[in-house]
Amino acid sequence: MTREERWVEVHRLAVAGEEAGIARAVGHRLCRGWLATSRFRDVARAASATLELGPDAGACYDLAWAKRVQGEPRASLALYEQALRLYSEAGDRGNQAVTLNNLGRVHQGLSELSRARKLYEQALAFHREVRSRGGEAVTLNNLGEVFRSLGELPRARELYEQALSIHREVGNRAGEATTLNNLGGVHQGLGELPRARELFEQSLLISREVGNRANEAGTLNNLGGVHQGLGELARARELYEQALSILCDVGDRMGESVTRYNLAMILRTQGHLEAAVTELEQVVALDEQTGHPDLGSGRAMLDKVRAEWQGARP
């Protein structure tokens, strides 16, 4: 039995024996390790089991993270809000800050950018109050994401560069990889594809080094976009397919939707219209399940490509 297997068994026995303190401590420890390596299904199982013994801020937080990635944003919001209330009642400013930050991520995923920005700014103030440099960097990165979504690329780049500097200062390799990936997205948006590719490749190396499979998949997807922009469609398709394999494996349904859409656009350009329709049908199904804000545009593209395919049939 491995060390992890022993801890999993301790957690199972603690839940069965209604030893809430042990179940919460061990479960949270397991979940944090699994979140770092994108094992979201394992997180959901363990955190749900812990919550059978009653409310717990850590288990709510862990389950909320898994639910967000698995495409259940409303359930994620409810769990993060419960965790925030429990941390607030305990006077735990550090975990309040972390939870506010992740609440912002859910709202951002729902395209509620004003609300996300407000939550990130609250989190940033708390992180600075408790002198959490690592938390400050994560929140600066997420604020950068809001400004990038708003099309304010110079401001986004400024925030990413601040975050990157702090990540390197505190030795947060996973955070460094995430921010390099996002910074690459800014350069991609500015049409600076060679620089974007360089940043994505740096992010990819670090993501693989630390075992962050979700960020690895996101970076492969973004590299696919660079190669697509350069007209290198075969290489772009290969990268999208690599990303898709990882996203399906870790259960990241929102990421899967994005990458399937990108793959469909490659297939369409290559003239594989039936395959493109198949991918877009899955995109729409995923977006319906997750309440994705791009559902309407996905349906419109499916209708368009389906008409192209039917028009091309003999």
PAROKOL-398011 format. One record per residue (C-alpha): residue number from 1; x, y, z. Coordinates in Angstrom, 1 decimal, always signed. Layout:
// residues N
REC; NUM; X; Y; Z
...
***
This chain:
// residues 314
REC; 1; +0.0; +0.0; +0.0
REC; 2; +1.4; +3.4; -1.0
REC; 3; +1.5; +6.4; +1.4
REC; 4; -1.4; +8.0; -0.5
REC; 5; -3.4; +4.8; -0.3
REC; 6; -2.9; +4.7; +3.5
REC; 7; -4.2; +8.2; +3.8
REC; 8; -7.2; +7.4; +1.7
REC; 9; -7.9; +4.5; +3.9
REC; 10; -7.5; +6.6; +7.0
REC; 11; -10.0; +9.1; +5.6
REC; 12; -12.5; +6.3; +4.7
REC; 13; -12.3; +4.9; +8.2
REC; 14; -12.7; +8.3; +9.8
REC; 15; -15.8; +9.0; +7.7
REC; 16; -17.3; +5.6; +8.5
REC; 17; -16.5; +6.1; +12.2
REC; 18; -17.9; +9.6; +12.3
REC; 19; -14.5; +11.0; +13.4
REC; 20; -15.1; +14.4; +11.9
REC; 21; -11.9; +16.1; +13.0
REC; 22; -9.7; +13.4; +11.5
REC; 23; -11.8; +13.1; +8.3
REC; 24; -11.6; +16.9; +7.7
REC; 25; -7.9; +17.2; +8.3
REC; 26; -6.9; +14.1; +6.2
REC; 27; -9.5; +14.8; +3.5
REC; 28; -8.3; +18.4; +3.1
REC; 29; -4.7; +17.3; +2.9
REC; 30; -5.5; +14.7; +0.2
REC; 31; -7.7; +17.2; -1.8
REC; 32; -5.0; +19.9; -1.9
REC; 33; -2.5; +17.4; -3.4
REC; 34; -5.1; +16.2; -5.9
REC; 35; -6.1; +19.7; -6.9
REC; 36; -2.5; +20.5; -7.7
REC; 37; -2.3; +17.5; -10.0
REC; 38; -5.8; +18.0; -11.6
REC; 39; -7.4; +14.9; -10.0
REC; 40; -10.8; +16.6; -9.7
REC; 41; -12.9; +13.4; -9.6
REC; 42; -10.9; +12.2; -6.5
REC; 43; -11.3; +15.6; -4.9
REC; 44; -15.1; +15.5; -5.4
REC; 45; -15.4; +12.1; -3.9
REC; 46; -13.3; +12.8; -0.8
REC; 47; -14.8; +16.2; -0.1
REC; 48; -18.3; +15.0; -0.5
REC; 49; -17.6; +12.2; +1.9
REC; 50; -16.2; +14.6; +4.5
REC; 51; -19.3; +16.8; +4.2
REC; 52; -21.5; +13.9; +5.2
REC; 53; -20.2; +14.6; +8.7
REC; 54; -21.4; +18.2; +8.7
REC; 55; -20.4; +21.6; +7.4
REC; 56; -16.6; +22.2; +6.9
REC; 57; -15.0; +25.2; +5.2
REC; 58; -12.1; +23.2; +3.8
REC; 59; -14.3; +20.5; +2.3
REC; 60; -16.7; +23.1; +0.8
REC; 61; -13.7; +24.9; -0.7
REC; 62; -12.2; +21.7; -2.2
REC; 63; -15.6; +20.5; -3.6
REC; 64; -16.3; +24.0; -5.0
REC; 65; -13.0; +23.9; -7.0
REC; 66; -13.8; +20.5; -8.4
REC; 67; -17.4; +21.5; -9.3
REC; 68; -16.1; +24.6; -11.1
REC; 69; -13.8; +22.6; -13.3
REC; 70; -16.3; +19.9; -13.9
REC; 71; -18.7; +22.4; -15.3
REC; 72; -21.1; +23.0; -12.4
REC; 73; -20.6; +26.7; -11.8
REC; 74; -23.8; +27.3; -9.7
REC; 75; -23.0; +24.5; -7.4
REC; 76; -19.5; +25.8; -7.1
REC; 77; -20.7; +29.3; -6.2
REC; 78; -22.9; +27.9; -3.5
REC; 79; -20.1; +25.9; -2.0
REC; 80; -17.6; +28.7; -2.1
REC; 81; -20.1; +31.1; -0.5
REC; 82; -20.6; +28.5; +2.3
REC; 83; -16.8; +28.2; +2.8
REC; 84; -16.5; +32.0; +2.8
REC; 85; -19.2; +32.3; +5.5
REC; 86; -17.4; +29.6; +7.7
REC; 87; -14.0; +31.2; +7.2
REC; 88; -15.4; +34.6; +8.1
REC; 89; -17.1; +33.3; +11.2
REC; 90; -13.7; +31.9; +12.2
REC; 91; -11.9; +35.1; +11.5
REC; 92; -9.6; +33.4; +9.0
REC; 93; -8.6; +36.3; +6.8
REC; 94; -6.1; +34.3; +4.7
REC; 95; -8.6; +31.7; +3.7
REC; 96; -11.3; +34.3; +3.2
REC; 97; -8.9; +35.9; +0.6
REC; 98; -8.3; +32.6; -1.2
REC; 99; -12.0; +31.9; -1.3
REC; 100; -12.9; +35.4; -2.6
REC; 101; -10.3; +34.9; -5.3
REC; 102; -11.9; +31.6; -6.4
REC; 103; -15.4; +33.0; -6.2
REC; 104; -14.1; +35.6; -8.7
REC; 105; -13.0; +32.8; -11.0
REC; 106; -16.4; +31.3; -11.1
REC; 107; -18.1; +34.6; -11.9
REC; 108; -15.5; +35.3; -14.5
REC; 109; -16.3; +31.9; -16.1
REC; 110; -19.9; +33.0; -16.3
REC; 111; -18.8; +36.3; -18.0
REC; 112; -19.8; +38.3; -14.9
REC; 113; -16.7; +40.4; -15.2
REC; 114; -17.7; +43.3; -13.0
REC; 115; -18.5; +41.0; -10.1
REC; 116; -15.3; +39.0; -10.7
REC; 117; -13.2; +42.2; -10.6
REC; 118; -14.8; +43.3; -7.3
REC; 119; -14.1; +39.9; -5.7
REC; 120; -10.5; +39.9; -6.9
REC; 121; -10.0; +43.4; -5.5
REC; 122; -11.4; +42.4; -2.1
REC; 123; -9.1; +39.3; -2.2
REC; 124; -6.1; +41.4; -3.1
REC; 125; -6.6; +43.7; -0.2
REC; 126; -6.9; +40.7; +2.2
REC; 127; -3.8; +39.0; +0.9
REC; 128; -1.8; +42.2; +1.3
REC; 129; -3.3; +42.6; +4.8
REC; 130; -2.0; +39.2; +5.9
REC; 131; +1.2; +39.6; +3.8
REC; 132; +0.5; +36.6; +1.6
REC; 133; +2.8; +37.2; -1.4
REC; 134; +1.8; +34.0; -3.0
REC; 135; -1.9; +34.8; -2.7
REC; 136; -1.3; +38.3; -4.0
REC; 137; +0.4; +36.9; -7.1
REC; 138; -2.5; +34.5; -7.9
REC; 139; -5.0; +37.3; -7.5
REC; 140; -3.0; +39.8; -9.7
REC; 141; -2.9; +37.0; -12.3
REC; 142; -6.7; +36.7; -12.1
REC; 143; -7.3; +40.4; -12.3
REC; 144; -5.1; +40.3; -15.4
REC; 145; -7.6; +37.8; -16.9
REC; 146; -10.5; +40.2; -16.3
REC; 147; -8.7; +43.0; -18.1
REC; 148; -7.7; +40.6; -21.0
REC; 149; -11.4; +39.6; -21.3
REC; 150; -12.3; +43.3; -21.5
REC; 151; -9.7; +43.8; -24.3
REC; 152; -7.5; +46.0; -22.1
REC; 153; -4.3; +44.1; -23.1
REC; 154; -1.6; +46.6; -21.8
REC; 155; -3.2; +46.6; -18.3
REC; 156; -3.5; +42.8; -18.4
REC; 157; +0.1; +42.5; -19.3
REC; 158; +1.1; +44.8; -16.5
REC; 159; -0.8; +42.7; -14.0
REC; 160; +0.6; +39.4; -15.3
REC; 161; +4.2; +40.7; -15.1
REC; 162; +3.6; +41.8; -11.5
REC; 163; +2.2; +38.3; -10.7
REC; 164; +5.1; +36.6; -12.6
REC; 165; +7.7; +38.5; -10.6
REC; 166; +6.1; +37.5; -7.3
REC; 167; +5.6; +33.9; -8.3
REC; 168; +9.4; +33.7; -9.1
REC; 169; +10.2; +35.5; -5.9
REC; 170; +8.3; +33.0; -3.7
REC; 171; +9.2; +29.9; -5.9
REC; 172; +5.7; +29.1; -7.0
REC; 173; +6.4; +27.1; -10.1
REC; 174; +2.8; +26.2; -10.8
REC; 175; +1.7; +29.8; -10.5
REC; 176; +4.6; +30.8; -12.7
REC; 177; +3.4; +28.4; -15.4
REC; 178; -0.2; +29.7; -15.2
REC; 179; +0.9; +33.3; -15.5
REC; 180; +3.3; +32.5; -18.4
REC; 181; +0.4; +30.9; -20.2
REC; 182; -1.8; +33.9; -19.7
REC; 183; +1.0; +36.3; -20.6
REC; 184; +1.4; +34.3; -23.8
REC; 185; -2.3; +34.9; -24.5
REC; 186; -1.8; +38.7; -24.3
REC; 187; +1.0; +38.5; -26.9
REC; 188; -1.1; +36.3; -29.0
REC; 189; -3.9; +38.8; -28.8
REC; 190; -1.5; +41.5; -29.9
REC; 191; -0.5; +39.4; -32.9
REC; 192; +3.0; +38.7; -31.5
REC; 193; +2.9; +35.0; -32.3
REC; 194; +6.6; +34.1; -31.9
REC; 195; +6.7; +35.7; -28.5
REC; 196; +3.4; +34.0; -27.5
REC; 197; +4.8; +30.6; -28.6
REC; 198; +7.9; +31.1; -26.6
REC; 199; +5.9; +31.9; -23.4
REC; 200; +3.5; +29.0; -24.0
REC; 201; +6.4; +26.6; -24.4
REC; 202; +8.0; +27.8; -21.1
REC; 203; +4.6; +27.3; -19.4
REC; 204; +4.3; +23.9; -20.9
REC; 205; +7.7; +22.7; -19.6
REC; 206; +6.9; +23.9; -16.0
REC; 207; +3.4; +22.5; -16.0
REC; 208; +4.8; +19.1; -16.9
REC; 209; +7.5; +19.5; -14.3
REC; 210; +5.0; +20.1; -11.5
REC; 211; +2.3; +17.7; -12.7
REC; 212; -0.3; +20.4; -13.4
REC; 213; -2.2; +18.6; -16.1
REC; 214; -5.1; +21.1; -16.4
REC; 215; -2.6; +23.9; -17.1
REC; 216; -0.7; +21.6; -19.4
REC; 217; -3.9; +21.0; -21.4
REC; 218; -4.7; +24.7; -21.5
REC; 219; -1.3; +25.6; -22.7
REC; 220; -1.4; +22.9; -25.4
REC; 221; -4.7; +24.4; -26.5
REC; 222; -3.2; +27.9; -26.7
REC; 223; -0.1; +26.6; -28.6
REC; 224; -2.6; +25.1; -31.0
REC; 225; -4.0; +28.6; -31.5
REC; 226; -0.6; +30.0; -32.3
REC; 227; +0.1; +27.3; -34.9
REC; 228; -3.4; +27.8; -36.3
REC; 229; -2.7; +31.5; -36.6
REC; 230; +0.5; +30.7; -38.5
REC; 231; -1.4; +28.5; -40.9
REC; 232; +0.2; +25.3; -39.6
REC; 233; -3.1; +23.4; -39.4
REC; 234; -1.8; +19.9; -39.0
REC; 235; +0.4; +20.9; -36.0
REC; 236; -2.5; +22.9; -34.5
REC; 237; -4.8; +19.9; -34.8
REC; 238; -2.2; +17.6; -33.2
REC; 239; -1.9; +20.0; -30.2
REC; 240; -5.7; +20.4; -29.8
REC; 241; -6.0; +16.6; -29.8
REC; 242; -3.3; +16.3; -27.1
REC; 243; -5.1; +18.9; -25.0
REC; 244; -8.4; +17.2; -25.5
REC; 245; -7.1; +13.9; -24.3
REC; 246; -5.9; +15.4; -21.0
REC; 247; -9.0; +17.5; -20.5
REC; 248; -11.3; +14.4; -20.8
REC; 249; -9.0; +12.5; -18.5
REC; 250; -9.1; +15.0; -15.7
REC; 251; -12.8; +15.8; -16.2
REC; 252; -12.4; +19.5; -17.1
REC; 253; -15.6; +19.9; -19.1
REC; 254; -15.4; +23.6; -19.7
REC; 255; -11.9; +23.3; -21.0
REC; 256; -13.0; +20.3; -23.1
REC; 257; -15.7; +22.5; -24.7
REC; 258; -13.2; +25.2; -25.7
REC; 259; -10.8; +22.8; -27.2
REC; 260; -13.4; +20.8; -29.1
REC; 261; -14.6; +24.0; -30.6
REC; 262; -11.1; +24.9; -31.7
REC; 263; -10.6; +21.4; -33.1
REC; 264; -13.9; +21.7; -35.0
REC; 265; -12.7; +25.0; -36.7
REC; 266; -9.5; +23.2; -37.9
REC; 267; -11.5; +20.3; -39.2
REC; 268; -13.9; +22.7; -41.0
REC; 269; -11.0; +24.5; -42.6
REC; 270; -9.5; +21.2; -43.7
REC; 271; -12.8; +20.2; -45.3
REC; 272; -13.7; +17.5; -42.8
REC; 273; -17.2; +18.9; -42.3
REC; 274; -18.9; +15.8; -40.9
REC; 275; -16.1; +15.5; -38.2
REC; 276; -16.5; +19.2; -37.5
REC; 277; -20.2; +18.8; -37.0
REC; 278; -19.6; +15.9; -34.6
REC; 279; -17.2; +18.0; -32.5
REC; 280; -19.6; +21.0; -32.4
REC; 281; -22.5; +18.8; -31.4
REC; 282; -20.4; +17.8; -28.3
REC; 283; -19.5; +21.4; -27.7
REC; 284; -23.2; +22.4; -27.6
REC; 285; -24.0; +19.4; -25.3
REC; 286; -21.3; +20.4; -22.9
REC; 287; -22.3; +24.1; -22.9
REC; 288; -25.9; +23.1; -22.2
REC; 289; -24.7; +21.0; -19.3
REC; 290; -22.4; +23.6; -17.8
REC; 291; -24.5; +26.7; -18.5
REC; 292; -21.6; +28.1; -20.6
REC; 293; -22.1; +31.8; -21.7
REC; 294; -21.1; +30.9; -25.2
REC; 295; -23.9; +28.4; -25.7
REC; 296; -25.7; +30.7; -28.2
REC; 297; -22.7; +31.2; -30.4
REC; 298; -21.9; +27.5; -30.3
REC; 299; -25.4; +26.6; -31.5
REC; 300; -25.1; +29.2; -34.3
REC; 301; -21.8; +27.8; -35.5
REC; 302; -23.2; +24.2; -35.4
REC; 303; -26.1; +25.2; -37.6
REC; 304; -23.7; +27.0; -40.0
REC; 305; -21.3; +24.1; -40.3
REC; 306; -24.1; +21.5; -40.5
REC; 307; -25.6; +23.5; -43.4
REC; 308; -22.2; +23.6; -45.1
REC; 309; -21.9; +19.8; -44.7
REC; 310; -25.4; +19.1; -46.0
REC; 311; -24.7; +21.5; -49.0
REC; 312; -21.5; +19.6; -49.8
REC; 313; -23.1; +16.2; -49.8
REC; 314; -23.8; +14.6; -53.2
***
